[in-house]
C-alpha cells in the first residue's frame, strides 16, 4: 500500500532528464523530484573514457540528443558525436566531428543545431580550422549547413526566434553575428570584440545577450542588445567564473566566487550557495530553479530549489559526471 501511495503522490511530479557518465558508460534517467530511490536508466551507451555528456530534450518528447566524446587520444578538438537517446532503443549516432565539449542547441520547435569542425593548417603557430554550424534532423540524421567560417571558434551562444546567435573568433578577431536558420541571412550584432568572451546567455524575451568578458586584469559581465548592438557593463569582478544568469523575470544574477551562490544585481533574492563550488543554473520551470553545483577537480551535483530558496530533494548517480538535459513535463 505504501508503494502505491508513493507512486500516486509522484504522478504528475516533474522529472529531470539526467545524463550521467562513469568511465566509458553513459546513462539517461528520468528522475522524479521527491523520489526516494534512484530511477533505473532508460538507455545505456558507451563513449570515450572520462567523457562528459551534454544534452537537451526534444520539446514534447522523452528523447534526448547529446554530445559525447568518442575517442580519448590524439587531437580532441572535434572528437565528439551527436547521439539520439530514447528509452528501449540503442543510442543512435546522428553526426560526428562535433566540437569537443559543445552542447547541441535545441529550439522550441525541436530543431537541432550543432557546432562541427575539421582541423586546418597552422597560421603563425595558431591553427585555422574549418568550422560550421549545422542543422541535424533528429529522425533522419540529415545535415544542413547554416554557417561556415575559417577560424578558431564558432560557438552557438543561443537563439532569438529563428536567428542563431554565434560567437565567431578567427585570425581577424572576434565578433557576434546572427544567422536566420531558414534564409541564412546574416547580420552583425557586434563587429569587433575582445576574443575572450564566454558563458553566453541569450535572453530572448528582452532581446539581449549576456556574457563574461576580459577587462584588463579583471572580468566583466556585458549586456548587448540584439536589436541594435548597444552594449553596457553590468558587473565586474576578479573571477573568470562570473556566470551571468537571467531569471524569467529578467533579473540578472552573478557569482562573486566559490561558495557564494549567485547574487542578484538588483539587490533582491538571488540563489544561495549549494556548497563550496559554483552554481550553474540550467532551467527555471514552475517556480523551480534547476542546475549543477560545480566543484573544481570534483564531480558536480544536481540542485533543485524553489524560488523562495527551499531545497527540493532529487537523487542522482554518485561519483559521476552529470548533466541535466531538461525538465519534464
N, C-alpha and C positions, 0 to 999 in steps of 0.2 A: 504493500500500500504506500509506503514511504517513497519508493522509487516512482510510483505512478504520480504521486503528488508533486514530486520534484520535476518530473517530465512535464506535467501540466503547467507548473509555475514557470518553466523555461520556454514554453510555447510562446512565440512572438517576441522573445528576448533577442536583442541584437547579437549578431555573431561577428567575430573578427575573422577575416581570411588571413591566416598566419602562415608565412613561409619560414621554414627552419632549415638549417644546414649543419650537419656534423660530418667531418671527414669528407667523403665522396658521396654522401647520401643527402638528398634534399627531400623535403616533405611539405605537403599542403594540408592544413587542417582548417576546419570551420569551427572555431571555438566560441561557444555561447558565453556571454558575460554571466557571472554569478555561479557558473557550473563548478561543482566540487571535484570533478575528475577531468583529466586531460582527454580531449577527443582523439579518436583514432585518426591517422592520416587518411585522406581520401585518395591520395596518389603519392607514390614514391618515385624518385628518379635519381640518376647518377650524374655527377659533374666532376670537374677537376677538384682535387684535394684542396680544402680550405676556401672554396669559392663562396662568396656571398650570393644570395638570391634576392633580386629586387623585382617586384611585380606590381600589377594593377589588375583589378577585377573589371571584366567587361560589364558595362551597366545592364542591370536587369537580368543577370545570369549568375551562375555559380562557376564561371570559367575564369581562370587567371592566366594572363600572359606574363612571362617573367624572363629576365635576363640572367643567364648563368654562364660562368666561365667553363669552357670545355677542355682547356689544357692548362697546365701549371708551369711549363717550362718555355724558355725562349722569350721572344717578344710578345708580351701580353696585351699590347695596345688594342688589338681587335680580336681578342681571344674568346669573346662571349658569343652566345647564341640566344635567340628568342625562342622560347618553348611555350606551348599551349598545355595547360594543366586542367584536367577535368575528371571528376570522380568516376571511377570504374573504367578509365581508359588510360593506356600508356601515355607518358609525356610525348608530345609530338614537336619536333623541331620545325619552326616556321622560317627562320632566317639565320645565317651565320654572319661573321665579320662585324658583330656589334662592338661599339666602343666599350672597353673594359670598365665595369662599374657603373654603366649607364642604366637608367630605368626606362622602360617603354612608356610613352605618353599615350594615354587612352582618353579620348574626348568624351563628352557627354553623349554623343551619338554612337559611341562604340567603335570609332575609328582608331586604328593603332599606328603610331609613328615611332620610328627608331632612328638612332644615330649609328651609322656604319662607316667603315673606312678601309683603306688599303695603304700600306706603307709606301712612302715615296723616297726620293733621293735626298741626301743631306744638302743643306744650303747654309754655308758658313757654320758648320757643326750642328745646325738645327735641321731636323728632318721635316720636309714639307710633304704632308700626306694628302691623298685624295679622300675627301670627307663628304658624306652625303647624309641627307635626311630623307627617309623613305617611308611611304605608307605600306603596311603589310596587311593583306586581307587575312583575318584570323581564322577563316574557314579554308580558303584555297591556298594560302601562303603566297599568293601572287604579290610581287613587289611593284611599287610605282614611285618613280623618282620625283621628289618635291623640291629639293635644294641640293646644290653641289658647289664645292669650293676646293681650292688648294690651300692648305694651311696647317695649323696646329690644333685648333679646337673648333667644332661646330656643335654647340650644346643646345639641347631643347630646353629652353627656360620655362615654357608653358604655352598656353593657348588663350587667345582672345577671340571668342566666336569661332570663325573659320580661318583665323590667322594663327600661324605658329610664330612664337617669339623665339628667335635664335640668336645666341651669343656666338659671334664668329671672331676667331683670332688667327692671324696669319702674319707673314713677313711684313706687311704694311701696317700692322697694329691691330686693334680690336674695335668692333662695332656691334651694335644691336640692330637687327633687322626683323621685319615682319613679313611673312610669306603667306599668301592666300592658298589654302590647300586645294582649291578647285581650279582657279585661274592661273595659279603660280605667280601672280603679280607680286613684286617686291616693293617695299618701301623702307627707307632708313629711319629708324627711331632715334638712334644716336650714331652719328658718322664716325666719331672717334671716342675711344675710352681707354683708360689705363688698363693694360692687359693683365689684371689681377682679380677680376670680378668672380664671385662665386656665391652659392646659396641664394639662387634666384627664386623669387616668389611672384607669380603673376596674379594680381588682384583684379580679376575680370570685372566685377561689379563697379569698381571705381576706375577702371581703365588705366591701371598703373602697374609698374613692375618695380619690385624692391630687390636689392642685392647688397652684399658686403663688398667693399672696395678698399684697396690700399690707399692710404693718405699719409705719405711720408713714413714716419716711424709708428703711426697709428693706423687703425682701421675705422671705416665709417659705413653706416647704412645709408644708401642713397635711394631716393624715390624718383622715378622717371615716368612722366605722363606718356601713355601710349597713344594719346590723341595728338599732341603737338611736340613731344620731346622735352618739355620743360622738366628741369631736374632740381632737386634740393637735397641737402643733407639732413637726415632725421636724427642721427645719433653718432657719436664717436666713442672709441674705447681702445684699450691696448690689446684686446684679444682678437684673434682671427675668427674665433667662433662666436660672432655676434648673433648669428642665427635669426635674422629678421623673420617674423611670423605675423600674419594678418588674420585676425579673427573675423567671423561672419559679420560682426557689426562694424568692421572697419578699423578697429583698434589695432595698433602695432605693438608687438612685444619683441624684446631683445634679451639676449643673455649677457650678463655682466661678468660671467666667469663660471668655472665649475662649482657645482653645489649651490648655486644661487638662483636656480629656476629661470623663469622668463619674466622680465619686468615690463609693465605697460608704460608706454611713453607718456600717456596722459595722466599718470599717477593713480589710476584705478587698479582694480584687482588684476593681477597677472596670473602666472602659473607657478605654484610653489615647487621648490626643488623636490625631485623624487628620489634623490640620492646624492652621491658625491660627484656625479658627472654632469652631462648636458641633456636638456630636454629638446627633442626634435619632434615637433607636432606634425602628425600625418593627416589627421582628419578631425573635423568638428561636425558632429551629427547629433541631432535631437538632444541638445544640451549636454553632450559628452565630448570631452577632448581626448583624443586617442593618439598615442605616439610612442616613441622609443626613448628610453633613458640610456644614453651612450656614455661609456666609460673608456678612456684610452687604455689600450692593451688589455681589454676585458670584453666579455660578451655583453651585448645590450639586453635590456629588459623592456617589456611592454608595460606602459602605464595607461590607465583609463581613469579619468576624473570628471566629475560633474563641474559645470561652470562655477559652482559655489565653492569648489575646492575639495569636495568629498570624494574619496577614492572609491573606485568600483572594482571588485575582485575580478581578476582574469588570470587563467593559468596558461603557461606556455612551456615548451620543452626547455629544460635547464641546460646550461653549458652548451649553447648552440648559437650560431648566427641567426638572427631573427629579422623579419620584416613584416609589416602589416600592409597587405595589398589592398584591403578595402574593409568596409563595414557593411554588413548585410542585416536586414533588407535595405 
